Amino acid sequence: MKNIHNSEDPDAKMIKKVAEGDEVAFEQMVKKYEHRVLNTIYRYIGKSDEAEDITQEVFIKVWHHAKSFKGKSKFSTWLYRIVINQCLDYRSKHKERLASLDEIMEQGKTPESLKVEIEFERQRKSKIMKRAIDELPKRQRIAFVLSKFEGKSYKEIAQIMGISLSSVESLIFRARGALKKKLLSLRKKGEI
Amino acid sequence: MKCSRVRRRLSAFLDGEVSEEEKQHILEHLKTCPDCQGELEALHQVSDSLDYFEEIEPSPYFMIHLKQRIAEREARSLIRFPFVEWTRRVAVPVGAAALVIFSLFLGSYLGKAIYQVRAESESRLNMEFADLLCVNSLDDFSEGSLSGVYDDLLTGGENE
C-alpha cells in the first residue's frame, strides 16, 4: 500500500501513530501544539476560558478523525483548518455585542490604585488590541492572526483557508490597513 | 517602482513574502521616497502595538481535562454503539420483512375489497339494467296483454 503521508512533514509519523490509537503519540502532539492552538483561538475569540474549551474540542476532533488525515497537506495545515472551523463555529453561535474601542478606553480611566495601574494599563492595551483585531472582517482576522501571531507563510495560510495566494496577500494587506487606521488614531491621542 | 505599487506590496514585504528581486526594488524606492518610508513606519507601529496582545498558557490540567472529555465521549458512543449495531443487524432486516408482509396483506385485503365493491356494483347495475329493460318497459302493458302480443307475433295477427 502506498504511503500517503507526506514524507517532508515532521509530524507525519506522529499523526500516523495517533491514527492507530497511540495515546503517547497523541499526548506528544497535544504538548507540541497546545500553546500555539490555544493562542490562535484566543486571538481570534478574545476569551481565555472559551479559548481553552475550544482548544480541547480541536484536539478531540484530531483524536477522533486522525484516520481521515491523508497526508495531502502538512499535519499543521490540517490542524489549523480544524482550528479555524472551530473558531468560526464558535463565533456563529456567540454573537454577543462586543464592547467598542471607546468603551474600553473609558473603562481604562479609573484604575483603583497606583500599584495596580501598571497591570491595569497593560491589560487595557491588550484589550484594545483584542478589540481592534476583533473588529476586522472574519477572513481578514483569520489570515492576519495566522500570519502575525502564528508566523504562517502566505502559502500555508492559503492552504489552511482554501484560497489563493493573492487573496491571502489582499486580506492581510487590508487587515493591516484597517488596524493602522484604528491604532494610529489612538496613538495620536496618546491612548496607547 | 511607483509609490502605489510599493504601498500595495509593503504588507507582503514586511512579512517576507516578496521575491528577492522585488525586495531590492522596494528598498531602492524607500531610499528616495519619504512618503513610502512613512507608510512603512506606520505599519511597523501597528506591529509594535500588537505586542501588547498578551499570550496565555494552557491550564495545568489541560491534558487531564482533555483525556476526561475524550473518555466521556467514547463512553457515550459505546453506549450508543450496541444499539446502533442491533438496529443495523436486527431491527432493519426484521422491519423490512415486516413491511413486505404487511404490504402483501394490505394488497390482498385491498384487492378483495375492491373486487367485492366492484362485483356488488356490477350486480346492482345489472339489476338496475334488467329492471330498466324488462320490468320498467313492461309497466306500460296491461296485465295479461303480453301473451296477446306474443300470439300476434307468432301468428302474424291471424287471430284478429
HADDOCK unambig.tbl for C-alpha pairs under 7 A between the chains (distance, minus, plus):
assign (segid A and resid 35 and name CA) (segid B and resid 57 and name CA) 6.38 0.50 0.50
assign (segid A and resid 35 and name CA) (segid B and resid 58 and name CA) 6.39 0.50 0.50
assign (segid A and resid 39 and name CA) (segid B and resid 55 and name CA) 6.31 0.50 0.50
assign (segid A and resid 39 and name CA) (segid B and resid 56 and name CA) 6.36 0.50 0.50
assign (segid A and resid 52 and name CA) (segid B and resid 58 and name CA) 6.84 0.50 0.50
assign (segid A and resid 56 and name CA) (segid B and resid 66 and name CA) 5.81 0.50 0.50
assign (segid A and resid 60 and name CA) (segid B and resid 70 and name CA) 6.27 0.50 0.50
assign (segid A and resid 125 and name CA) (segid B and resid 52 and name CA) 6.09 0.50 0.50
assign (segid A and resid 126 and name CA) (segid B and resid 52 and name CA) 5.05 0.50 0.50
assign (segid A and resid 126 and name CA) (segid B and resid 53 and name CA) 4.65 0.50 0.50
assign (segid A and resid 126 and name CA) (segid B and resid 54 and name CA) 6.20 0.50 0.50
assign (segid A and resid 129 and name CA) (segid B and resid 50 and name CA) 6.31 0.50 0.50
assign (segid A and resid 129 and name CA) (segid B and resid 53 and name CA) 5.99 0.50 0.50
assign (segid A and resid 130 and name CA) (segid B and resid 53 and name CA) 6.75 0.50 0.50
assign (segid A and resid 169 and name CA) (segid B and resid 12 and name CA) 6.57 0.50 0.50
assign (segid A and resid 173 and name CA) (segid B and resid 11 and name CA) 5.45 0.50 0.50
assign (segid A and resid 179 and name CA) (segid B and resid 46 and name CA) 6.78 0.50 0.50
assign (segid A and resid 180 and name CA) (segid B and resid 42 and name CA) 6.83 0.50 0.50
assign (segid A and resid 180 and name CA) (segid B and resid 43 and name CA) 6.51 0.50 0.50
assign (segid A and resid 180 and name CA) (segid B and resid 46 and name CA) 5.69 0.50 0.50
assign (segid A and resid 183 and name CA) (segid B and resid 46 and name CA) 6.79 0.50 0.50
